């Protein structure tokens, strides 16, 4: 019986398809941020490197919460994903200290307006969640079952 030849895997296409859901969420977040005015005022002129685009940095800061990574892990994540840099037209990724400095400049009012805009886009009246199996107890599920038909 002839031996089956292994198929070559197109890893570039695999990575592209694997990141597809994340890209859709990222683009929705980017569109929401870019539809609002700038979150803070940028000081123009002076010495040093030109400031990053405030909207691009805001998207990066909010994206960190979505991917749920620490500052150092997020820095490595951004360096390994070229599509984020391309989508935001950045020549280089801001340092974690820079992101933290910009994070402090974003006001709660701006985040509230952004939240309203995102909720308007997704139409929350059609949003539903399955809560099967969720409990308000802190006990582990394995210990919460009682003999004799106990309830959860």
PyMOL CGO cylinders between C-alpha atoms (Angstrom):
from pymol import cmd
from pymol.cgo import CYLINDER

trace = [
    CYLINDER, 0.00, 0.00, 0.00, 1.52, 3.34, -1.00, 0.3, 1, 1, 1, 1, 1, 1,
    CYLINDER, 1.52, 3.34, -1.00, 2.30, 5.77, 1.73, 0.3, 1, 1, 1, 1, 1, 1,
    CYLINDER, 2.30, 5.77, 1.73, 0.21, 8.95, 1.90, 0.3, 1, 1, 1, 1, 1, 1,
    CYLINDER, 0.21, 8.95, 1.90, 2.15, 12.10, 1.31, 0.3, 1, 1, 1, 1, 1, 1,
    CYLINDER, 2.15, 12.10, 1.31, 1.77, 14.79, 3.94, 0.3, 1, 1, 1, 1, 1, 1,
    CYLINDER, 1.77, 14.79, 3.94, 0.03, 17.89, 2.73, 0.3, 1, 1, 1, 1, 1, 1,
    CYLINDER, 0.03, 17.89, 2.73, 1.96, 21.10, 3.00, 0.3, 1, 1, 1, 1, 1, 1,
    CYLINDER, 1.96, 21.10, 3.00, 0.39, 23.54, 5.38, 0.3, 1, 1, 1, 1, 1, 1,
    CYLINDER, 0.39, 23.54, 5.38, 0.16, 27.14, 4.32, 0.3, 1, 1, 1, 1, 1, 1,
    CYLINDER, 0.16, 27.14, 4.32, 1.03, 28.72, 7.67, 0.3, 1, 1, 1, 1, 1, 1,
    CYLINDER, 1.03, 28.72, 7.67, 0.56, 32.26, 6.42, 0.3, 1, 1, 1, 1, 1, 1,
    CYLINDER, 0.56, 32.26, 6.42, -3.03, 31.51, 5.44, 0.3, 1, 1, 1, 1, 1, 1,
    CYLINDER, -3.03, 31.51, 5.44, -3.56, 29.67, 8.72, 0.3, 1, 1, 1, 1, 1, 1,
    CYLINDER, -3.56, 29.67, 8.72, -2.46, 32.71, 10.74, 0.3, 1, 1, 1, 1, 1, 1,
    CYLINDER, -2.46, 32.71, 10.74, -4.58, 34.99, 8.58, 0.3, 1, 1, 1, 1, 1, 1,
    CYLINDER, -4.58, 34.99, 8.58, -7.73, 32.91, 9.16, 0.3, 1, 1, 1, 1, 1, 1,
    CYLINDER, -7.73, 32.91, 9.16, -6.97, 32.40, 12.85, 0.3, 1, 1, 1, 1, 1, 1,
    CYLINDER, -6.97, 32.40, 12.85, -6.89, 36.16, 13.44, 0.3, 1, 1, 1, 1, 1, 1,
    CYLINDER, -6.89, 36.16, 13.44, -10.07, 36.87, 11.46, 0.3, 1, 1, 1, 1, 1, 1,
    CYLINDER, -10.07, 36.87, 11.46, -12.52, 37.20, 14.41, 0.3, 1, 1, 1, 1, 1, 1,
    CYLINDER, -12.52, 37.20, 14.41, -10.04, 39.37, 16.29, 0.3, 1, 1, 1, 1, 1, 1,
    CYLINDER, -10.04, 39.37, 16.29, -9.60, 41.58, 13.26, 0.3, 1, 1, 1, 1, 1, 1,
    CYLINDER, -9.60, 41.58, 13.26, -13.35, 42.16, 13.00, 0.3, 1, 1, 1, 1, 1, 1,
    CYLINDER, -13.35, 42.16, 13.00, -13.57, 43.21, 16.65, 0.3, 1, 1, 1, 1, 1, 1,
    CYLINDER, -13.57, 43.21, 16.65, -10.45, 45.36, 16.26, 0.3, 1, 1, 1, 1, 1, 1,
    CYLINDER, -10.45, 45.36, 16.26, -11.86, 47.13, 13.20, 0.3, 1, 1, 1, 1, 1, 1,
    CYLINDER, -11.86, 47.13, 13.20, -15.18, 47.78, 14.99, 0.3, 1, 1, 1, 1, 1, 1,
    CYLINDER, -15.18, 47.78, 14.99, -13.27, 49.27, 17.94, 0.3, 1, 1, 1, 1, 1, 1,
    CYLINDER, -13.27, 49.27, 17.94, -11.10, 51.34, 15.60, 0.3, 1, 1, 1, 1, 1, 1,
    CYLINDER, -11.10, 51.34, 15.60, -14.15, 52.69, 13.76, 0.3, 1, 1, 1, 1, 1, 1,
    CYLINDER, -14.15, 52.69, 13.76, -15.85, 53.64, 17.03, 0.3, 1, 1, 1, 1, 1, 1,
    CYLINDER, -15.85, 53.64, 17.03, -12.77, 55.47, 18.33, 0.3, 1, 1, 1, 1, 1, 1,
    CYLINDER, -12.77, 55.47, 18.33, -12.13, 57.24, 15.03, 0.3, 1, 1, 1, 1, 1, 1,
    CYLINDER, -12.13, 57.24, 15.03, -15.79, 58.46, 14.91, 0.3, 1, 1, 1, 1, 1, 1,
    CYLINDER, -15.79, 58.46, 14.91, -15.34, 60.37, 18.18, 0.3, 1, 1, 1, 1, 1, 1,
    CYLINDER, -15.34, 60.37, 18.18, -13.24, 63.51, 18.69, 0.3, 1, 1, 1, 1, 1, 1,
    CYLINDER, -13.24, 63.51, 18.69, -9.69, 63.09, 19.99, 0.3, 1, 1, 1, 1, 1, 1,
    CYLINDER, -9.69, 63.09, 19.99, -9.63, 61.78, 23.57, 0.3, 1, 1, 1, 1, 1, 1,
    CYLINDER, -9.63, 61.78, 23.57, -7.04, 64.32, 24.73, 0.3, 1, 1, 1, 1, 1, 1,
    CYLINDER, -7.04, 64.32, 24.73, -5.09, 67.27, 23.42, 0.3, 1, 1, 1, 1, 1, 1,
    CYLINDER, -5.09, 67.27, 23.42, -1.63, 66.65, 22.03, 0.3, 1, 1, 1, 1, 1, 1,
    CYLINDER, -1.63, 66.65, 22.03, 1.10, 69.20, 22.68, 0.3, 1, 1, 1, 1, 1, 1,
    CYLINDER, 1.10, 69.20, 22.68, 2.55, 70.09, 19.30, 0.3, 1, 1, 1, 1, 1, 1,
    CYLINDER, 2.55, 70.09, 19.30, 6.00, 71.46, 18.77, 0.3, 1, 1, 1, 1, 1, 1,
    CYLINDER, 6.00, 71.46, 18.77, 8.95, 71.28, 21.05, 0.3, 1, 1, 1, 1, 1, 1,
    CYLINDER, 8.95, 71.28, 21.05, 11.78, 68.79, 21.20, 0.3, 1, 1, 1, 1, 1, 1,
    CYLINDER, 11.78, 68.79, 21.20, 11.77, 65.05, 20.97, 0.3, 1, 1, 1, 1, 1, 1,
    CYLINDER, 11.77, 65.05, 20.97, 9.89, 62.49, 18.99, 0.3, 1, 1, 1, 1, 1, 1,
    CYLINDER, 9.89, 62.49, 18.99, 6.54, 63.57, 17.51, 0.3, 1, 1, 1, 1, 1, 1,
    CYLINDER, 6.54, 63.57, 17.51, 3.57, 62.43, 19.57, 0.3, 1, 1, 1, 1, 1, 1,
    CYLINDER, 3.57, 62.43, 19.57, 1.64, 59.33, 18.58, 0.3, 1, 1, 1, 1, 1, 1,
    CYLINDER, 1.64, 59.33, 18.58, -1.81, 59.73, 17.07, 0.3, 1, 1, 1, 1, 1, 1,
    CYLINDER, -1.81, 59.73, 17.07, -4.14, 59.94, 20.13, 0.3, 1, 1, 1, 1, 1, 1,
    CYLINDER, -4.14, 59.94, 20.13, -6.86, 57.87, 18.46, 0.3, 1, 1, 1, 1, 1, 1,
    CYLINDER, -6.86, 57.87, 18.46, -4.41, 55.11, 17.50, 0.3, 1, 1, 1, 1, 1, 1,
    CYLINDER, -4.41, 55.11, 17.50, -3.02, 54.96, 21.03, 0.3, 1, 1, 1, 1, 1, 1,
    CYLINDER, -3.02, 54.96, 21.03, -6.55, 54.87, 22.46, 0.3, 1, 1, 1, 1, 1, 1,
    CYLINDER, -6.55, 54.87, 22.46, -7.36, 51.89, 20.24, 0.3, 1, 1, 1, 1, 1, 1,
    CYLINDER, -7.36, 51.89, 20.24, -4.19, 50.15, 21.46, 0.3, 1, 1, 1, 1, 1, 1,
    CYLINDER, -4.19, 50.15, 21.46, -5.09, 50.81, 25.09, 0.3, 1, 1, 1, 1, 1, 1,
    CYLINDER, -5.09, 50.81, 25.09, -8.63, 49.49, 24.69, 0.3, 1, 1, 1, 1, 1, 1,
    CYLINDER, -8.63, 49.49, 24.69, -7.39, 46.51, 22.70, 0.3, 1, 1, 1, 1, 1, 1,
    CYLINDER, -7.39, 46.51, 22.70, -5.15, 45.56, 25.63, 0.3, 1, 1, 1, 1, 1, 1,
    CYLINDER, -5.15, 45.56, 25.63, -8.26, 45.15, 27.78, 0.3, 1, 1, 1, 1, 1, 1,
    CYLINDER, -8.26, 45.15, 27.78, -9.89, 43.00, 25.08, 0.3, 1, 1, 1, 1, 1, 1,
    CYLINDER, -9.89, 43.00, 25.08, -6.95, 40.59, 24.76, 0.3, 1, 1, 1, 1, 1, 1,
    CYLINDER, -6.95, 40.59, 24.76, -6.51, 40.62, 28.56, 0.3, 1, 1, 1, 1, 1, 1,
    CYLINDER, -6.51, 40.62, 28.56, -2.72, 40.84, 28.70, 0.3, 1, 1, 1, 1, 1, 1,
    CYLINDER, -2.72, 40.84, 28.70, -0.30, 42.44, 31.14, 0.3, 1, 1, 1, 1, 1, 1,
    CYLINDER, -0.30, 42.44, 31.14, 1.76, 45.40, 29.96, 0.3, 1, 1, 1, 1, 1, 1,
    CYLINDER, 1.76, 45.40, 29.96, 4.88, 43.36, 29.22, 0.3, 1, 1, 1, 1, 1, 1,
    CYLINDER, 4.88, 43.36, 29.22, 2.97, 40.54, 27.52, 0.3, 1, 1, 1, 1, 1, 1,
    CYLINDER, 2.97, 40.54, 27.52, 0.98, 43.06, 25.51, 0.3, 1, 1, 1, 1, 1, 1,
    CYLINDER, 0.98, 43.06, 25.51, 4.18, 44.73, 24.33, 0.3, 1, 1, 1, 1, 1, 1,
    CYLINDER, 4.18, 44.73, 24.33, 5.43, 41.38, 22.99, 0.3, 1, 1, 1, 1, 1, 1,
    CYLINDER, 5.43, 41.38, 22.99, 2.01, 40.67, 21.48, 0.3, 1, 1, 1, 1, 1, 1,
    CYLINDER, 2.01, 40.67, 21.48, 2.04, 43.98, 19.59, 0.3, 1, 1, 1, 1, 1, 1,
    CYLINDER, 2.04, 43.98, 19.59, 5.55, 43.32, 18.29, 0.3, 1, 1, 1, 1, 1, 1,
    CYLINDER, 5.55, 43.32, 18.29, 4.47, 39.92, 16.97, 0.3, 1, 1, 1, 1, 1, 1,
    CYLINDER, 4.47, 39.92, 16.97, 1.30, 41.15, 15.21, 0.3, 1, 1, 1, 1, 1, 1,
    CYLINDER, 1.30, 41.15, 15.21, 2.10, 43.31, 12.21, 0.3, 1, 1, 1, 1, 1, 1,
    CYLINDER, 2.10, 43.31, 12.21, -1.52, 43.80, 11.14, 0.3, 1, 1, 1, 1, 1, 1,
    CYLINDER, -1.52, 43.80, 11.14, -2.28, 46.05, 14.13, 0.3, 1, 1, 1, 1, 1, 1,
    CYLINDER, -2.28, 46.05, 14.13, 0.58, 48.37, 13.23, 0.3, 1, 1, 1, 1, 1, 1,
    CYLINDER, 0.58, 48.37, 13.23, -0.61, 48.45, 9.62, 0.3, 1, 1, 1, 1, 1, 1,
    CYLINDER, -0.61, 48.45, 9.62, -4.26, 49.12, 10.52, 0.3, 1, 1, 1, 1, 1, 1,
    CYLINDER, -4.26, 49.12, 10.52, -3.32, 52.07, 12.73, 0.3, 1, 1, 1, 1, 1, 1,
    CYLINDER, -3.32, 52.07, 12.73, -0.65, 53.43, 10.33, 0.3, 1, 1, 1, 1, 1, 1,
    CYLINDER, -0.65, 53.43, 10.33, 2.04, 53.34, 13.00, 0.3, 1, 1, 1, 1, 1, 1,
    CYLINDER, 2.04, 53.34, 13.00, 5.71, 53.20, 12.12, 0.3, 1, 1, 1, 1, 1, 1,
    CYLINDER, 5.71, 53.20, 12.12, 6.56, 51.70, 15.50, 0.3, 1, 1, 1, 1, 1, 1,
    CYLINDER, 6.56, 51.70, 15.50, 4.65, 50.37, 18.49, 0.3, 1, 1, 1, 1, 1, 1,
    CYLINDER, 4.65, 50.37, 18.49, 4.55, 52.64, 21.58, 0.3, 1, 1, 1, 1, 1, 1,
    CYLINDER, 4.55, 52.64, 21.58, 6.44, 51.40, 24.63, 0.3, 1, 1, 1, 1, 1, 1,
    CYLINDER, 6.44, 51.40, 24.63, 4.48, 50.08, 27.62, 0.3, 1, 1, 1, 1, 1, 1,
    CYLINDER, 4.48, 50.08, 27.62, 5.42, 53.17, 29.64, 0.3, 1, 1, 1, 1, 1, 1,
    CYLINDER, 5.42, 53.17, 29.64, 4.11, 55.38, 26.84, 0.3, 1, 1, 1, 1, 1, 1,
    CYLINDER, 4.11, 55.38, 26.84, 0.83, 53.47, 26.77, 0.3, 1, 1, 1, 1, 1, 1,
    CYLINDER, 0.83, 53.47, 26.77, 0.53, 53.86, 30.53, 0.3, 1, 1, 1, 1, 1, 1,
    CYLINDER, 0.53, 53.86, 30.53, 1.15, 57.62, 30.30, 0.3, 1, 1, 1, 1, 1, 1,
    CYLINDER, 1.15, 57.62, 30.30, -1.52, 57.96, 27.60, 0.3, 1, 1, 1, 1, 1, 1,
    CYLINDER, -1.52, 57.96, 27.60, -3.89, 55.69, 29.57, 0.3, 1, 1, 1, 1, 1, 1,
    CYLINDER, -3.89, 55.69, 29.57, -3.95, 58.27, 32.36, 0.3, 1, 1, 1, 1, 1, 1,
    CYLINDER, -3.95, 58.27, 32.36, -5.02, 61.02, 29.93, 0.3, 1, 1, 1, 1, 1, 1,
    CYLINDER, -5.02, 61.02, 29.93, -8.23, 59.30, 28.79, 0.3, 1, 1, 1, 1, 1, 1,
    CYLINDER, -8.23, 59.30, 28.79, -11.20, 60.71, 30.71, 0.3, 1, 1, 1, 1, 1, 1,
    CYLINDER, -11.20, 60.71, 30.71, -14.21, 58.77, 32.00, 0.3, 1, 1, 1, 1, 1, 1,
    CYLINDER, -14.21, 58.77, 32.00, -16.48, 61.01, 29.91, 0.3, 1, 1, 1, 1, 1, 1,
    CYLINDER, -16.48, 61.01, 29.91, -14.68, 59.93, 26.75, 0.3, 1, 1, 1, 1, 1, 1,
    CYLINDER, -14.68, 59.93, 26.75, -15.05, 56.26, 27.70, 0.3, 1, 1, 1, 1, 1, 1,
    CYLINDER, -15.05, 56.26, 27.70, -18.74, 56.81, 28.43, 0.3, 1, 1, 1, 1, 1, 1,
    CYLINDER, -18.74, 56.81, 28.43, -19.27, 58.38, 24.99, 0.3, 1, 1, 1, 1, 1, 1,
    CYLINDER, -19.27, 58.38, 24.99, -17.35, 55.53, 23.37, 0.3, 1, 1, 1, 1, 1, 1,
    CYLINDER, -17.35, 55.53, 23.37, -19.48, 52.98, 25.21, 0.3, 1, 1, 1, 1, 1, 1,
    CYLINDER, -19.48, 52.98, 25.21, -22.68, 54.67, 24.01, 0.3, 1, 1, 1, 1, 1, 1,
    CYLINDER, -22.68, 54.67, 24.01, -21.41, 54.68, 20.43, 0.3, 1, 1, 1, 1, 1, 1,
    CYLINDER, -21.41, 54.68, 20.43, -20.46, 50.99, 20.54, 0.3, 1, 1, 1, 1, 1, 1,
    CYLINDER, -20.46, 50.99, 20.54, -23.81, 50.03, 22.09, 0.3, 1, 1, 1, 1, 1, 1,
    CYLINDER, -23.81, 50.03, 22.09, -25.58, 51.96, 19.35, 0.3, 1, 1, 1, 1, 1, 1,
    CYLINDER, -25.58, 51.96, 19.35, -23.59, 50.07, 16.70, 0.3, 1, 1, 1, 1, 1, 1,
    CYLINDER, -23.59, 50.07, 16.70, -24.27, 46.57, 18.08, 0.3, 1, 1, 1, 1, 1, 1,
    CYLINDER, -24.27, 46.57, 18.08, -27.94, 47.20, 18.92, 0.3, 1, 1, 1, 1, 1, 1,
    CYLINDER, -27.94, 47.20, 18.92, -28.12, 45.61, 22.40, 0.3, 1, 1, 1, 1, 1, 1,
    CYLINDER, -28.12, 45.61, 22.40, -31.83, 44.82, 22.09, 0.3, 1, 1, 1, 1, 1, 1,
    CYLINDER, -31.83, 44.82, 22.09, -30.80, 41.86, 19.94, 0.3, 1, 1, 1, 1, 1, 1,
    CYLINDER, -30.80, 41.86, 19.94, -27.97, 40.80, 22.26, 0.3, 1, 1, 1, 1, 1, 1,
    CYLINDER, -27.97, 40.80, 22.26, -28.55, 37.62, 24.23, 0.3, 1, 1, 1, 1, 1, 1,
    CYLINDER, -28.55, 37.62, 24.23, -26.42, 35.41, 26.45, 0.3, 1, 1, 1, 1, 1, 1,
    CYLINDER, -26.42, 35.41, 26.45, -26.81, 31.85, 27.59, 0.3, 1, 1, 1, 1, 1, 1,
    CYLINDER, -26.81, 31.85, 27.59, -26.61, 31.68, 31.37, 0.3, 1, 1, 1, 1, 1, 1,
    CYLINDER, -26.61, 31.68, 31.37, -27.10, 27.94, 31.66, 0.3, 1, 1, 1, 1, 1, 1,
    CYLINDER, -27.10, 27.94, 31.66, -24.88, 26.63, 34.39, 0.3, 1, 1, 1, 1, 1, 1,
    CYLINDER, -24.88, 26.63, 34.39, -24.08, 29.99, 35.94, 0.3, 1, 1, 1, 1, 1, 1,
    CYLINDER, -24.08, 29.99, 35.94, -24.59, 30.29, 39.66, 0.3, 1, 1, 1, 1, 1, 1,
    CYLINDER, -24.59, 30.29, 39.66, -24.21, 33.05, 42.20, 0.3, 1, 1, 1, 1, 1, 1,
    CYLINDER, -24.21, 33.05, 42.20, -22.54, 30.72, 44.69, 0.3, 1, 1, 1, 1, 1, 1,
    CYLINDER, -22.54, 30.72, 44.69, -18.77, 30.73, 45.22, 0.3, 1, 1, 1, 1, 1, 1,
    CYLINDER, -18.77, 30.73, 45.22, -18.73, 26.98, 45.87, 0.3, 1, 1, 1, 1, 1, 1,
    CYLINDER, -18.73, 26.98, 45.87, -17.26, 24.68, 43.30, 0.3, 1, 1, 1, 1, 1, 1,
    CYLINDER, -17.26, 24.68, 43.30, -19.90, 22.89, 41.25, 0.3, 1, 1, 1, 1, 1, 1,
    CYLINDER, -19.90, 22.89, 41.25, -18.53, 19.50, 42.31, 0.3, 1, 1, 1, 1, 1, 1,
    CYLINDER, -18.53, 19.50, 42.31, -19.34, 20.24, 45.96, 0.3, 1, 1, 1, 1, 1, 1,
    CYLINDER, -19.34, 20.24, 45.96, -22.70, 21.91, 45.45, 0.3, 1, 1, 1, 1, 1, 1,
    CYLINDER, -22.70, 21.91, 45.45, -24.60, 18.75, 44.42, 0.3, 1, 1, 1, 1, 1, 1,
    CYLINDER, -24.60, 18.75, 44.42, -26.49, 17.27, 47.37, 0.3, 1, 1, 1, 1, 1, 1,
    CYLINDER, -26.49, 17.27, 47.37, -27.84, 13.78, 47.68, 0.3, 1, 1, 1, 1, 1, 1,
    CYLINDER, -27.84, 13.78, 47.68, -31.58, 13.43, 47.47, 0.3, 1, 1, 1, 1, 1, 1,
    CYLINDER, -31.58, 13.43, 47.47, -32.40, 15.78, 44.59, 0.3, 1, 1, 1, 1, 1, 1,
    CYLINDER, -32.40, 15.78, 44.59, -30.87, 19.00, 45.92, 0.3, 1, 1, 1, 1, 1, 1,
    CYLINDER, -30.87, 19.00, 45.92, -31.12, 22.14, 43.84, 0.3, 1, 1, 1, 1, 1, 1,
    CYLINDER, -31.12, 22.14, 43.84, -28.33, 24.28, 42.61, 0.3, 1, 1, 1, 1, 1, 1,
]
cmd.load_cgo(trace, "trace")
